[in-house]
Amino acid sequence: MPVPVGTGRTVISEAAVAKVAGIAARSVPGVYSLGSGPSRALGAIRDAVGSADHAAGVRVEIGETQVAVDIDLVAVYGTPLHSLANQIRAAVYSAVEELVGLEVIEVNIEINDVYVPGPAKPAAPAEVRPVREAIQ
């Protein structure tokens, strides 16, 4: 028996769409983080207290049936940047159109930094303590 389609209005917030787009963008290999410097610093604080803002670095403008997405991000050094941007666009288009049901008219990407991993830090030498013999 088919489920009847009721009448009514559905409103999907900009925050919900931004979160879907942010999760899709972060899923692409080569994305180190989303957001500009200040928003990344705030994100580090959120991470330290066990909270996450999946929409950080993502702005959306929603019309009645369409959405435009702007993403600021930091890429991992060694990742081809144009290819990364194209992969992010594809992921965001797919996720937003499939999960939200809005037509994506554009995904603008600003790569504002490149993360360069530093060398692994050597382990700190163990603290040397004098050995004491047990008195018998």
Contacts in CASP RR format, 6 or more apart in sequence:
PFRMAT RR
TARGET T0000
AUTHOR 0000-0000-0000
METHOD contacts of the structure
MODEL  1
MPVPVGTGRTVISEAAVAKVAGIAARSVPGVYSLGSGPSRALGAIRDAVG
SADHAAGVRVEIGETQVAVDIDLVAVYGTPLHSLANQIRAAVYSAVEELV
GLEVIEVNIEINDVYVPGPAKPAAPAEVRPVREAIQ
12 62 0 8 1.000
12 100 0 8 1.000
12 102 0 8 1.000
14 60 0 8 1.000
14 61 0 8 1.000
14 62 0 8 1.000
15 55 0 8 1.000
16 100 0 8 1.000
17 60 0 8 1.000
17 62 0 8 1.000
17 67 0 8 1.000
17 69 0 8 1.000
17 96 0 8 1.000
17 100 0 8 1.000
17 102 0 8 1.000
18 55 0 8 1.000
18 58 0 8 1.000
18 59 0 8 1.000
18 60 0 8 1.000
18 69 0 8 1.000
19 54 0 8 1.000
19 55 0 8 1.000
19 58 0 8 1.000
20 95 0 8 1.000
20 96 0 8 1.000
20 99 0 8 1.000
20 100 0 8 1.000
21 55 0 8 1.000
21 58 0 8 1.000
21 60 0 8 1.000
21 69 0 8 1.000
21 71 0 8 1.000
21 92 0 8 1.000
21 95 0 8 1.000
21 96 0 8 1.000
21 107 0 8 1.000
22 34 0 8 1.000
22 54 0 8 1.000
22 55 0 8 1.000
22 57 0 8 1.000
22 58 0 8 1.000
22 71 0 8 1.000
22 92 0 8 1.000
23 54 0 8 1.000
23 95 0 8 1.000
24 88 0 8 1.000
24 91 0 8 1.000
24 92 0 8 1.000
24 94 0 8 1.000
24 95 0 8 1.000
24 96 0 8 1.000
25 31 0 8 1.000
25 34 0 8 1.000
25 58 0 8 1.000
25 71 0 8 1.000
25 73 0 8 1.000
25 88 0 8 1.000
25 91 0 8 1.000
25 92 0 8 1.000
26 34 0 8 1.000
26 54 0 8 1.000
27 91 0 8 1.000
28 84 0 8 1.000
28 87 0 8 1.000
28 88 0 8 1.000
28 91 0 8 1.000
29 79 0 8 1.000
30 75 0 8 1.000
30 76 0 8 1.000
30 79 0 8 1.000
30 84 0 8 1.000
31 73 0 8 1.000
31 74 0 8 1.000
31 75 0 8 1.000
31 76 0 8 1.000
31 84 0 8 1.000
31 88 0 8 1.000
32 73 0 8 1.000
32 74 0 8 1.000
32 75 0 8 1.000
32 76 0 8 1.000
32 115 0 8 1.000
33 40 0 8 1.000
33 73 0 8 1.000
33 74 0 8 1.000
33 115 0 8 1.000
34 56 0 8 1.000
34 57 0 8 1.000
34 58 0 8 1.000
34 71 0 8 1.000
34 72 0 8 1.000
34 73 0 8 1.000
34 74 0 8 1.000
35 56 0 8 1.000
35 57 0 8 1.000
35 72 0 8 1.000
35 73 0 8 1.000
35 74 0 8 1.000
35 112 0 8 1.000
36 57 0 8 1.000
36 72 0 8 1.000
36 112 0 8 1.000
37 112 0 8 1.000
37 113 0 8 1.000
39 56 0 8 1.000
39 57 0 8 1.000
39 72 0 8 1.000
40 56 0 8 1.000
40 74 0 8 1.000
42 53 0 8 1.000
42 56 0 8 1.000
43 52 0 8 1.000
43 53 0 8 1.000
43 56 0 8 1.000
46 52 0 8 1.000
46 53 0 8 1.000
57 71 0 8 1.000
57 72 0 8 1.000
57 73 0 8 1.000
58 69 0 8 1.000
58 70 0 8 1.000
58 71 0 8 1.000
58 72 0 8 1.000
59 69 0 8 1.000
59 70 0 8 1.000
59 71 0 8 1.000
60 67 0 8 1.000
60 68 0 8 1.000
60 69 0 8 1.000
60 70 0 8 1.000
61 67 0 8 1.000
61 68 0 8 1.000
62 102 0 8 1.000
63 102 0 8 1.000
65 102 0 8 1.000
65 103 0 8 1.000
66 102 0 8 1.000
66 103 0 8 1.000
66 104 0 8 1.000
66 105 0 8 1.000
67 96 0 8 1.000
67 100 0 8 1.000
67 102 0 8 1.000
67 103 0 8 1.000
67 104 0 8 1.000
67 105 0 8 1.000
68 104 0 8 1.000
68 105 0 8 1.000
68 106 0 8 1.000
68 107 0 8 1.000
68 108 0 8 1.000
69 92 0 8 1.000
69 96 0 8 1.000
69 104 0 8 1.000
69 106 0 8 1.000
69 107 0 8 1.000
69 108 0 8 1.000
70 107 0 8 1.000
70 108 0 8 1.000
70 109 0 8 1.000
70 110 0 8 1.000
71 88 0 8 1.000
71 92 0 8 1.000
71 107 0 8 1.000
71 108 0 8 1.000
71 109 0 8 1.000
71 110 0 8 1.000
72 110 0 8 1.000
72 112 0 8 1.000
73 88 0 8 1.000
73 109 0 8 1.000
73 110 0 8 1.000
73 111 0 8 1.000
73 112 0 8 1.000
74 111 0 8 1.000
74 112 0 8 1.000
74 113 0 8 1.000
74 114 0 8 1.000
74 115 0 8 1.000
75 81 0 8 1.000
75 84 0 8 1.000
75 111 0 8 1.000
75 113 0 8 1.000
75 114 0 8 1.000
75 115 0 8 1.000
76 114 0 8 1.000
76 115 0 8 1.000
76 117 0 8 1.000
77 114 0 8 1.000
77 115 0 8 1.000
77 116 0 8 1.000
77 117 0 8 1.000
78 114 0 8 1.000
81 111 0 8 1.000
84 111 0 8 1.000
85 109 0 8 1.000
85 111 0 8 1.000
88 107 0 8 1.000
88 109 0 8 1.000
89 107 0 8 1.000
89 109 0 8 1.000
92 104 0 8 1.000
92 107 0 8 1.000
93 104 0 8 1.000
93 107 0 8 1.000
96 102 0 8 1.000
96 104 0 8 1.000
97 103 0 8 1.000
97 104 0 8 1.000
END
